[in-house]
Amino acid sequence: SKSSSSAVYLTNLTLDSTGRYRCEVSGEGPFFPTDTRYEDMLVVALPDRGPRIRGAKRRYSEGDTMNVNCTAIATNPPVNLTWYINRRPVAEPMLIRYPVFNISRDNNNTLHSTVLGLSYTVQRRDFKVHHERLKLKCVAFLYDVYYKATDVSVERNRPHHHRSTPPTTKYDMHRRDRKSVV
């Protein structure tokens, strides 16, 4: 056993093992002094992988609305999700908080999937930080036992200039500047 005089090691825990535990230590006789302590224990189920970002396009233009979701699947309790754009946390009005989706397992345990949406209007300044790229990052965390981040970079959509006349060459400019003599 990995337990010692100062720590208790528990094995074969399930989500149902969450609860209040009591530890009692007794001394030698003849008086058998006893000390009892209580502690709450939370057993967590961590996801197999980091959060997923869905809905991001490869390119955006200034003024485009970016609608993306970050999802963490199969956790207990539900994880916390946070969005960042170019390393800055996203303000609450741009976030879409979806209800937690419950998943029942064969052993009657319930796991949760968490989705946090982001609806953001792309601005010119967003592309100045990372050399014409905007960096989206989603962080999933659960207390101090789990922290995973996923990020994607999107490019600036270059506007196409449509010209009705062909580009002017140096030669054409000189011809236009000459006056015709009749």
Helices and strands as residue ranges (DSSP letters): G 15-17, E 19-26, E 34-41, E 52-54, E 59-60, E 65-75, E 80-85, E 88-89, G 92-94, E 95-97, E 101-104, E 110-121, G 124-127, E 133-142, E 146-156, H 170-177
